Amino acid sequence: MTNQTTPEVSDTDLVARAKAGELDAFETLTNRYAQRVYSLTLRMLRQEQDAEDVTQQTFLSALENLGGFRGDASFATWLLRIATHAALKVIRKRKGLDTISLEAATEEADSYGTIPHPEYIADWRQSPEELVRKHEIQRLLDDALAKLDHKHRLVFLLRDIEGMSVKETAEALGLSEANTKVRLLRARLQLREQLTRILGDPDRRVVQTHPPTEQEH
Amino acid sequence: MKCAELLATLNEYVDGTVDPAICEEFEKHMAGCNPCQVVVDNIRQTITLFKEGKPYDLPITFRQRLHSALRQRWRETHCRKP
C-alpha cells in the first residue's frame, strides 16, 4: 500500500513532498490526520454527515492551499484551524447568524463576574488513569461534552483536547484571548460539575459551609 | 484571596501560567480551604480524562470517499492539459 502511515517521516517532509507534486505524500498526511479532524468536527457539530462534509472540505482546502502553508504553526494546527472555520460556517448557518460573528452575538454574557461557583464537590472514586482503562468512560465524556453550549465546547475541544494554545484557540475561533479564557473556564467548570456528580465519592463529598465569596485566607 | 478570586485564576493556575505572587496566594488559600483544593483536583482530573479520551472512528466508506475526492481534485489541479 502506498498510503500507509509511516510515523518516521515527519509532517514537514511530507508537506514538502506534497508541495513538490507527490499526491502519495498528501494522502499519507490525510491518513495521519483524518480521524483527528473528523473526531473534532463531529464533537463540534454533533452530526455525522456534517462532520464528514466538513472533514472533506478541510482536506480539499488544505490540498488547494498547501502552497500558502509556511510552517509558522504545525501542519496539524493549520489543518484544525481550517476545519474549525468550516465548522463555524455550519454552526452559523444552522443558527441563521450568517452575517453576525459568534463573538458579537455572545460577547456580553462572558465575564468572570457571572461564573457559577462549583456545587457538587467531592474527591473522585477512581483516578483518571483507572477510568480511561474502562470502555464506558468515553460515552460519559462525550455525553458531558454534548451538554455544553457550543461556544464553550469549541474552546474546550481546541484548547484541552487538541492541545492548542489559548492564542491559537482564540485565532481559530475569531475570539479575543480574554473571551477565550472565560469560555475555557466555564467549560472546565461545567465539565467538572457533571463528571463529579457521576464519578465523585458521596462519602467524601465536601460541603461548603460558608458563602463562596466570603471565604478569605 | 477569596474563593471567587481563586476561581477567576483557576485556568492560569492549572495551566502553570500564573504569576508567582498570585500562585503563592492561591496555594495559601487552598491550604486553608478544602473545597477549593478538591475543585482544583477535580479540574485537573477532568482535563486529564478528556486529553486521554479516544477519538471517534472514521467510517470506512467515508475514508474511501475522501480519498476519491482528493484524487479527483488533484487531477483537476495538477493534470490540466495545455
Contacts between the chains, C-beta under 8 A, distances in Angstrom:
chain1	res1	chain2	res2	distance
A	3	B	67	7.5
A	21	B	78	6.6
A	23	B	70	7.7
A	23	B	71	6.9
A	23	B	74	5.0
A	23	B	78	7.7
A	26	B	70	7.0
A	26	B	74	7.6
A	27	B	67	6.4
A	27	B	70	6.7
A	30	B	66	6.9
A	30	B	67	7.1
A	30	B	70	6.4
A	34	B	58	5.5
A	34	B	63	6.7
A	34	B	66	6.4
A	35	B	55	5.3
A	35	B	56	7.5
A	35	B	57	7.0
A	35	B	58	4.6
A	36	B	55	6.0
A	38	B	55	7.7
A	38	B	56	6.4
A	38	B	58	5.1
A	38	B	62	7.6
A	39	B	55	3.5
A	39	B	56	4.4
A	42	B	56	5.2
A	43	B	56	7.7
A	48	B	59	7.6
A	52	B	59	7.3
A	52	B	62	5.0
A	52	B	65	7.8
A	55	B	62	7.6
A	55	B	66	6.9
A	56	B	65	7.3
A	56	B	66	5.5
A	56	B	69	5.7
A	59	B	66	6.4
A	59	B	69	7.9
A	59	B	70	6.1
A	60	B	69	6.4
A	60	B	70	6.9
A	60	B	73	5.4
A	63	B	70	6.1
A	63	B	73	5.9
A	63	B	74	6.8
A	63	B	77	7.7
A	64	B	73	7.2
A	64	B	77	6.7
A	112	B	7	7.9
A	112	B	8	4.6
A	115	B	4	7.8
A	115	B	7	5.8
A	115	B	8	7.0
A	117	B	3	7.1
A	117	B	4	7.1
A	117	B	7	6.8
A	118	B	7	8.0
A	118	B	35	7.5
A	118	B	39	4.9
A	118	B	42	7.9
A	121	B	35	5.0
A	121	B	38	5.1
A	121	B	39	5.8
A	121	B	42	7.3
A	122	B	38	6.8
A	122	B	42	8.0
A	123	B	38	6.0
A	123	B	41	7.0
A	124	B	42	6.9
A	124	B	45	5.9
A	127	B	45	7.4
A	128	B	45	4.9
A	128	B	48	4.2
A	128	B	49	4.4
A	128	B	52	6.8
A	129	B	48	8.0
A	131	B	49	6.1
A	132	B	49	6.7
A	132	B	52	4.7
A	132	B	53	7.3
A	137	B	49	7.2
A	137	B	53	7.8
A	138	B	53	5.9
A	138	B	54	5.4
A	141	B	49	6.4
A	141	B	50	6.0
A	141	B	53	5.1
A	145	B	50	7.8
A	156	B	50	7.6
A	160	B	47	5.3
A	160	B	50	5.8
A	160	B	51	6.5
A	161	B	50	5.5
A	161	B	51	6.6
A	161	B	53	7.2
A	163	B	51	7.7
A	181	B	11	5.7
A	184	B	11	5.9
A	185	B	7	7.7
A	185	B	8	7.8
A	185	B	10	6.2
A	185	B	11	5.2
A	188	B	10	7.5
A	188	B	11	7.3
A	188	B	43	5.6
A	188	B	46	6.5
A	188	B	47	6.8
A	189	B	7	7.7
A	189	B	10	7.8
A	189	B	43	7.5
A	191	B	46	5.1
A	191	B	50	7.3
A	192	B	39	7.0
A	192	B	42	4.8
A	192	B	43	5.2
A	192	B	46	4.7
A	195	B	42	7.5
A	195	B	45	7.8
A	195	B	46	5.5
A	195	B	49	7.1
A	196	B	42	5.3
A	200	B	42	7.8
A	206	B	34	5.6
A	206	B	35	4.8
A	206	B	38	5.2
A	207	B	35	7.9
A	208	B	35	4.9
A	212	B	3	4.6
A	212	B	4	6.1
A	213	B	2	5.9
A	213	B	3	6.6
A	213	B	4	4.7
A	214	B	2	6.9
A	214	B	3	8.0
A	215	B	2	6.1
A	215	B	3	4.8
A	215	B	33	5.8
A	216	B	1	6.8
A	216	B	2	4.9
A	216	B	29	7.8
A	217	B	1	6.8
A	217	B	28	5.9
A	217	B	29	4.7
A	217	B	31	7.4
A	217	B	32	4.2
A	217	B	33	6.3
